[in-house]
Amino acid sequence: MTDATQDDLIARIGELVDTEHDLRRKTESGELDPAIEQQRLAQLEATLDQCWDLLRQRRARIDAGESPDDANVNPVKRVEGYLQ
């Protein structure tokens, strides 16, 4: 993911959001056990947070006149802990 372009990241975020909606739909229709949904959603949300963080880093680097390619994927614990 570190060599992803801004367009790649936006596309990946869209895919993850679509997957999230699909999981919720399947749970509501009874196709998926709610416990499994929660487990998958937790993984999906962590990946989404990493994608958004990387996209923000890339945009900040562009705004600062730096190379967006120097942005790095932060560990889940870091991106999940920003608000704490």
N, C-alpha and C positions, 0 to 999 in steps of 0.2 A: 504494500500500500504506500510505502514511502516514495516510490517513483510515480505515483499517480498524479495526473494533471488535475486542475480544478474541475474540468468537465467530467473526468473519471470519477472524482469524489462525489460530485453532485449526482451522477448516474447511480453510483453505489448506494448513496443515501436514499434515493428514490426506490431502488430495489429492496432495501431493508425495510422501508416504510410499507411497501406493498406486502412484504412477507408478514410484517406485524399485523396488518389489516386482515390478511388471510388467516393467520392464527386465531385472531379474535372471532372471525366469522365462523371458523370451524368449531370453536368452542361453543359459541352461541347456538349452533345448529346441532350440537351433540356429537359431532364427528371426532372431536378431540377432547381428551380428559383435561379438566382445568388444571390439574397439578402439572401435567406435561406442558400445557400452555405457559404456565408461570415460569417453568424452568427454561423453556425456549425463549420466552420474552426477556428474561433476565440476560441471557447471552446476547440476544439481538440488541437490546438497549445498550449494553456495554460496547458492542461493536459500533453502534450508531454514535455513541458519545466519542469514541476514538476518531471516527470519520469527521464529525463536526469539529473536533479539536484540531485535527490536522488541516482541515479547510480554513479554519480561523488563523492558524499559524501561517499558512501559505499566503493568505490575504494580507496579514499584518506585515509579512516580509516584503511583499510587493509594494505596499504603502510606504515602507521604510526604505525602498530602493534596493532591497537585498534580493537574493535569489530565493524564490519559493521552493526550489529543489533542496534547500538545506533544512527544510522543516522535517521533523521526525515524529513518528507515531509514539505517543506517550503511553505508558502502561495503563491498564484499566484502573488500577488503584489510584493513580494520579488523576485521571480525568473524572473518575467517580467521586473523588474527594475535593474537587474545587470549591464546592459550596459549603464544605464543613469547616 
